[in-house]
Amino acid sequence: MSDHFSGPRALAEPAIDITDLYAFPHPRDAGRLVLVMNVFPVAAPSALFSDAVEYRFRVRSAGITATGPEASFAVGDDERLFRCAFAAPQQREDGQLVQEGTCLTPSGEVVSFVVNDELGGQSAGVRVFGGVRLDPFFIDVAWLQRALSTGQLTRPAEGTNTLAGQNVLSLVVEVELAAFLEAGQGPLLAVAGETATRGALSARLERIGRPEMKNVVLGLKNVDKVNRDLEIRDLYNSEDAFRLAPDYLGAYRARVDANLAFYDHLDGDIAWPASGQGGHPLTELLLADFLVVDVSKPHHETSYLEIEQALLRGEEPQTCGGRWLDDDIIDTLLTLLINGGGGPRISDGVDEPTRKAAHAFPFLAPPNPTPGEFSFPSAPPRTQ
């Protein structure tokens, strides 16, 4: 499920569990960029952020270094970092808990806000919100598990959103591009999110770039003949999104190669013949695991992976890329992996979230006050 429950460490501590990352030009103001990171899957309406965790948005300039089958990006060192942290909650006289947050911007400004205040806080071209919102992600996990175990990819008559009515904790940063980007930066940006320990000794706990990299692309173990007994996701979560260390790079490549080949065979055709070195053509592109957004182009609601797919075809990208809140990324990703994006669209039958996003701050729908019980999906099937 996007990045929900994406490893043992995330399962053990929901407050560090990043569920999703979004980056998109403002729908009504092309001069502003919006960054969204959701954490704490299946959050209760009373959920609050951890005061022991720092929540970070990392943004760097990106460039296109190759197109066609070897499509790739180069990422600069010019990082623009937003660091969000929270105080311990305080109890008011009426018994309600109140939590204050701060966001340290790349310019050194501190934006203060109160959790669940929809107005958020703002300063020097930056506006920040933090609080409980309706989970915008949608997927039929049961359908996906059946499809992986049976190879039957037929669109169901009616899909069931596994996350219908569930909440998350959301962080939203809206930034004025003129104040954010220095001369020579952009318009192509690489965006990643992460959670880390607070204090003098900072350790990365989890990170996210593209959705479903860990649960779909890295999650299956049984087809990986090199590392089939290794739970690789916590290792991957500890890595720098913009610079993978060499220590486990071979293990990541082996897992991604094996799993991408498995997805490619699901429809009986081969859309992605192995490269000259025997690897899958998408492996290196996907291991460069960050959202790519072009801030020179206007907001687009179905642009996830459009930049990457255009480069693979050797064409000029047409949209802003990145990721909008309502974009059906599961269908887009599965179609790319299974038939190369050129065949029939693969669909789980769920095409929109519980409630659509707004086009104004803080964008995500208000939380469900009575989210109900949640049945944790079973582990991905062990394929033959």
Buried (B, 14 or more C-beta within 10 A) or exposed (E): BBBBBBBEBBBEBBBBBBBBBBBBBBBEBBBBBBBBBBBBBBBEEEBBBBBBBBBBBBBBBBEBEBBEBEBBBBBBEEBBEBBBBBEEBEEEEEEEEBBBBBBBBBEEEEBEBBBBBEEBBBBBBBBBBBBBBBBBBBBBBBBBBBBBEEEEBEBBEEBBBBBBBBBBBBBBBBBBBEBBBEEEBBBBBBBBBBBBBBEEEEEBBBBBBBBBBBBBBBBBBBBBEEBBEBEBBBBBBBBEBBEBEEEBEEBBBBBBBBBBBBBBBBBEEEBBEEBEEEBBBBBBBBBBBBBBBBBEBEBBBEBBBBBBBBBBBEEEBEBBBBBBBBBBBBBBBBBBBBBBBEEEEBBBBBEEBBBEBEEEBBBBBBBBEEBEEEEEBEEBBEBE
